[in-house]
Amino acid sequence: MRRKADLLFIVLLLAVSFLYGYHDMLFARPSYHHIWRQADCLSITMNYYQDNRDFFRPAINFIGEHGGRTISEFPIIYFSVAQLWKIFGFHEFIFRLIDVLIVFSGLYSLFRLSRDFLSDTFWAIFIPLLLFSSPILGYYTNNFLADAPALGLTLTACYFYWKAYHGQGKKWYWLSFLIFLLAGLLKVSSLLIFIALFVIEAWTALFQKREKPWYKRVLRLWPYVVIFLLVYAWYSYAAYYNRHNMSGIFLHGILPVWGIDAKARLEILDKFNKVMLPGFFTIPALLAVLAMFCTLFLFYKKVNRFFLFLNLLVFAGGIGFILLFYRVFNVHDYYLTNLLIFIPLPVIAFLDLLKRNYTAIFRSPIVKILAATGVAVLLYIGAVTTRMYYYPAQPFVQKSIFVGKGLISDRISWSTYCGTYFKAFETITPYRRSLGIKRDDLVYSIPD
């Protein structure tokens, strides 16, 4: 029965991928939405591939004054893809496929965790598909940025942590920490739930009565401390590397809500509410998730205590992250990707509340039909939004009743502009070589 459920989930996930247009996008060049950041990722990978660079000394094609040497997130994906290119040749789809597989592994892990916790196949499938309906997750999964893979790793790590938490072996505990480490090295924002787990573990060790002495209980926290130190060490090295090479290309600090005037704050808030939030998660669905979150505290005596505190801590961490990086939210939507870890948490806790206290509602066919209809609509919106960045003129996009015509029109105009003025750069290399311009020659590009 479990194998059939696994197969059903995989088939549905592939069907949604087809709906999103992944079969075409997998072989597409970088799209025009944040194309500069995508090009940075590919540029680092290309330099590993063509120049056999040292892992800890990455570079981009923009030379600057230091040979292009600069660093962003931990380059494990860039370096690994470069090694695959050396075997199979330069194919951008390999990069996209790696990111897709990492995210899909995370969604599958969320499915397994939900099924183990709720003992219900329908809701176990519903939760990861609900998460996958996020417009930014749909777009950045089949992409080159590290944000979505970091989220995928976090989901996988959570499942392994859950297995260890329920006594299925210490190996799952250590494996979860290893994957949390990789996620944090890719994007520190992916550690929101890891920090929440640490706080819960620390509270338990310090303040709950146990037979063991307090110092022995505190020693249980050492794996968390090691992860924090390793992540800190990496970002310290990245800052050092950039200081001595090219700094300012990538953000290695914060851009908080303070330090700007009231007018600028309001302008960013307006953009955040009108553009960032709908891209993060469809607003009616986001309000439904927040309603579930609030309901947990109304019925706190009936809610699983562990999940109650986990929800609260992750939510507080998400708000803190938005305040610390407030100034990026006028355009950089991908910074929100790892905050999606919040979406499944209230849903799982709320469904568990129903399962243990209101079984008739939890098992109701009517409720499940309504939920299935809702997630189908959300996936359709996600598909339209995702395709819109690549193929805004497709009838599938044009005929949508859920995405504003003005937004679609803007995407068509931007796509036309980029196709007119930027498209030629994708095939310009042979022409440059015919002029005698080599890969290492400096080319002045106006504008960038």
PyMOL commands that set and color helices and strands:
alter all, ss='L'
color gray80, all
select helices_A, chain A and resi 2-20+22-25+35-51+76-88+92-118+121-132+135-141+147-165+170-186+188-207+214-243+262-280+283-298+300-302+305-324+326-328+333-342+344-357+359-363+365-390+395-398+405-421+423-427+429-434
alter helices_A, ss='H'
color red, helices_A
deselect
rebuild
show_as cartoon
